[in-house]
């Protein structure tokens, strides 16, 4: 079993949206996936409550039991565990990072988010785990994205070659227990998640990873 942690010290950056969408993408690719909700707000669990499909499983667990429940999931045949970590909780983020094989750090293209991202990067670097920053809630146009990407590069952090834009499909899907690729199968949001999943596979399932286009940010075009 491989473990992906989605961590950010700032709220409202789309952690749960990415966690659920990537878990569904894994299920559609033939893997068994589960989301481990560490957030006291239990956003992933609420999403699951409104979902008709039985998969992916969402498990609400206290951080102290994370290692135990991950082990149990692996023993029952889970292929991908996705950890949805809460913001503002450094100790929980440490636990999530410690258990992860790869970490995604979602960040809005804004000054305050970049500042929060640096704290998350410091946390991730403490464990020496591979990680990448993924830009979320990106506007279709504007220099904020380029400025944020430049700041990320100056920090020496890896940048995912996929931008997650501020698209209606993401919010509407979450409200109905779906993901963007289920809500609008041929939509631009679905393509973004597809590309992000493929990028994630390179880091987690090297021998199985599908071809991923070079980091030319093809999904950013409107």
C-alpha positions as CSV (number, residue, x, y, z in Angstrom):
1,X,0.0,0.0,0.0
2,X,1.1,3.5,-0.8
3,X,0.2,6.6,1.2
4,X,-0.4,10.1,-0.1
5,X,-0.7,12.9,2.5
6,X,-2.3,16.2,1.5
7,X,-1.0,18.8,4.0
8,X,-1.3,22.6,4.3
9,X,-1.1,24.8,7.4
10,X,-3.7,27.1,5.8
11,X,-7.3,26.3,5.5
12,X,-9.5,26.7,2.4
13,X,-6.9,25.5,-0.1
14,X,-8.8,22.5,-1.4
15,X,-7.3,19.6,0.6
16,X,-10.5,17.6,0.9
17,X,-11.4,18.3,-2.7
18,X,-8.1,16.8,-3.9
19,X,-8.1,14.0,-1.4
20,X,-11.5,12.7,-2.5
21,X,-10.9,13.3,-6.2
22,X,-7.6,11.5,-6.2
23,X,-9.1,8.6,-4.3
24,X,-11.9,8.3,-6.8
25,X,-9.4,8.5,-9.6
26,X,-7.5,5.6,-8.1
27,X,-10.7,3.6,-7.8
28,X,-11.5,4.2,-11.4
29,X,-8.0,3.0,-12.3
30,X,-8.7,-0.3,-10.6
31,X,-7.1,0.3,-7.2
32,X,-8.6,0.1,-3.8
33,X,-8.4,3.5,-2.2
34,X,-9.4,5.0,1.2
35,X,-9.4,8.5,2.6
36,X,-8.3,9.0,6.1
37,X,-9.9,12.1,7.5
38,X,-7.8,13.7,10.3
39,X,-9.6,17.0,10.3
40,X,-11.9,17.7,13.3
41,X,-14.3,19.3,10.9
42,X,-14.6,15.9,9.1
43,X,-15.2,17.5,5.7
44,X,-14.3,14.2,3.9
45,X,-16.7,12.3,6.1
46,X,-19.5,14.8,5.3
47,X,-18.7,14.4,1.6
48,X,-19.0,10.6,2.1
49,X,-22.4,10.9,3.9
50,X,-23.9,12.5,0.8
51,X,-22.3,10.1,-1.6
52,X,-24.3,7.2,-3.2
53,X,-21.3,5.1,-4.1
54,X,-19.9,2.9,-1.4
55,X,-16.3,3.6,-2.5
56,X,-13.9,5.1,-1.7
57,X,-14.1,4.4,2.0
58,X,-13.6,7.4,4.2
59,X,-12.2,6.7,7.7
60,X,-12.4,9.3,10.4
61,X,-9.5,8.6,12.8
62,X,-7.7,10.5,15.6
63,X,-4.0,11.1,14.6
64,X,-2.8,8.9,17.4
65,X,-4.3,5.9,15.7
66,X,-3.3,6.8,12.2
67,X,-0.4,4.3,12.0
68,X,-2.6,1.5,13.3
69,X,-5.4,2.1,10.9
70,X,-3.1,2.5,8.0
71,X,-1.6,-0.9,8.8
72,X,-5.0,-2.4,9.1
73,X,-6.0,-0.9,5.7
74,X,-2.9,-2.4,4.1
75,X,-3.7,-5.8,5.5
76,X,-7.2,-5.7,4.0
77,X,-5.9,-5.0,0.5
78,X,-6.0,-1.2,0.2
79,X,-3.7,0.1,-2.5
80,X,-3.8,3.8,-1.9
81,X,-4.3,5.6,1.4
82,X,-5.0,9.3,1.1
83,X,-4.5,11.3,4.3
84,X,-6.6,14.5,4.5
85,X,-4.8,16.5,7.2
86,X,-6.3,19.6,8.9
87,X,-4.9,23.1,8.8
88,X,-3.3,24.9,11.8
89,X,-2.5,21.6,13.5
90,X,1.3,21.1,13.4
91,X,1.4,17.9,15.5
92,X,-1.2,16.2,13.2
93,X,0.6,17.4,10.1
94,X,3.8,15.9,11.5
95,X,2.1,12.5,12.0
96,X,0.6,12.6,8.5
97,X,4.0,13.5,7.0
98,X,5.7,10.7,8.9
99,X,3.4,8.1,7.5
100,X,3.4,9.4,3.9
101,X,5.2,8.1,0.9
102,X,4.5,11.3,-1.0
103,X,3.0,14.6,0.0
104,X,1.0,17.2,-1.9
105,X,0.9,20.7,-0.5
106,X,-2.0,22.6,-2.0
107,X,-1.5,26.4,-2.2
108,X,-3.5,29.2,-3.5
109,X,-1.6,31.8,-5.7
110,X,-1.7,34.4,-2.9
111,X,0.8,36.0,-0.6
112,X,-0.7,34.6,2.7
113,X,-0.9,31.2,1.2
114,X,2.7,31.2,0.1
115,X,3.7,32.2,3.6
116,X,1.8,29.3,5.1
117,X,3.3,27.0,2.5
118,X,6.8,27.8,3.7
119,X,5.9,26.5,7.1
120,X,4.4,23.3,5.6
121,X,7.6,22.9,3.6
122,X,9.7,23.1,6.7
123,X,7.6,20.5,8.3
124,X,7.8,18.1,5.3
125,X,11.6,18.6,5.0
126,X,12.0,17.6,8.6
127,X,11.1,14.0,7.5
128,X,12.9,14.2,4.2
129,X,9.7,13.0,2.4
130,X,9.2,13.6,-1.3
131,X,6.7,16.4,-1.8
132,X,5.3,18.8,-4.4
133,X,3.3,22.0,-4.2
134,X,0.2,22.1,-6.3
135,X,-1.5,25.4,-7.1
136,X,-5.2,25.5,-6.4
137,X,-8.1,28.0,-7.0
138,X,-6.0,29.4,-9.8
139,X,-7.6,32.2,-11.8
140,X,-7.8,31.6,-15.5
141,X,-5.6,34.7,-16.1
142,X,-3.4,36.9,-14.0
143,X,0.2,37.3,-13.0
144,X,-0.5,35.9,-9.5
145,X,0.2,32.4,-10.8
146,X,3.6,33.2,-12.3
147,X,4.6,35.2,-9.2
148,X,3.7,32.2,-6.9
149,X,5.5,29.7,-9.1
150,X,8.6,31.9,-9.0
151,X,8.4,32.1,-5.2
152,X,8.0,28.3,-5.0
153,X,11.1,27.8,-7.2
154,X,13.1,30.2,-5.1
155,X,12.3,28.1,-2.1
156,X,13.7,25.1,-3.9
157,X,10.4,23.2,-3.7
158,X,9.0,20.9,-6.4
159,X,6.0,22.2,-8.3
160,X,3.4,19.9,-9.6
161,X,3.0,20.4,-13.4
162,X,-0.8,20.7,-13.0
163,X,-2.8,23.8,-12.0
164,X,-6.1,23.3,-10.3
165,X,-8.3,26.2,-11.4
166,X,-11.2,27.9,-9.6
167,X,-13.9,25.9,-11.5
168,X,-17.5,25.5,-10.5
169,X,-17.4,21.8,-11.0
170,X,-15.2,21.3,-7.9
171,X,-17.6,23.0,-5.5
172,X,-20.8,21.6,-7.0
173,X,-19.4,18.1,-7.0
174,X,-18.3,18.3,-3.3
175,X,-21.8,19.4,-2.3
176,X,-23.4,16.3,-3.9
177,X,-20.9,13.6,-2.8
178,X,-19.2,13.5,-6.2
179,X,-15.8,14.6,-7.5
180,X,-15.2,16.9,-10.4
181,X,-14.5,14.0,-12.8
182,X,-17.8,12.4,-11.9
183,X,-19.8,15.6,-12.0
184,X,-18.6,16.6,-15.4
185,X,-16.7,13.7,-17.0
186,X,-15.4,15.6,-20.0
187,X,-14.9,18.9,-18.3
188,X,-11.7,20.8,-17.7
189,X,-11.7,20.1,-14.0
190,X,-11.9,16.4,-14.7
191,X,-8.8,16.8,-17.0
192,X,-6.9,18.6,-14.2
193,X,-7.6,15.8,-11.8
194,X,-6.6,13.2,-14.4
195,X,-3.3,14.9,-14.9
196,X,-2.7,15.3,-11.2
197,X,-3.4,11.7,-10.6
198,X,-1.0,10.6,-13.3
199,X,1.6,12.9,-11.7
200,X,1.0,11.3,-8.3
201,X,1.3,7.8,-9.8
202,X,4.9,8.6,-11.0
203,X,5.8,9.2,-7.3
204,X,3.8,6.3,-5.8
205,X,3.4,3.6,-8.4
206,X,6.5,4.0,-10.6
207,X,6.2,0.7,-12.4
208,X,2.5,1.3,-13.1
209,X,2.5,5.0,-13.8
210,X,0.8,6.0,-17.0
211,X,2.5,8.5,-19.4
212,X,2.4,12.0,-18.1
213,X,2.9,15.0,-20.3
214,X,5.9,17.3,-19.6
215,X,5.3,20.1,-17.2
216,X,3.9,22.5,-19.7
217,X,0.8,23.1,-17.6
218,X,-1.5,22.1,-20.4
219,X,-4.5,22.1,-18.1
220,X,-4.1,25.8,-17.4
221,X,-5.6,26.8,-20.7
222,X,-9.2,27.9,-20.7
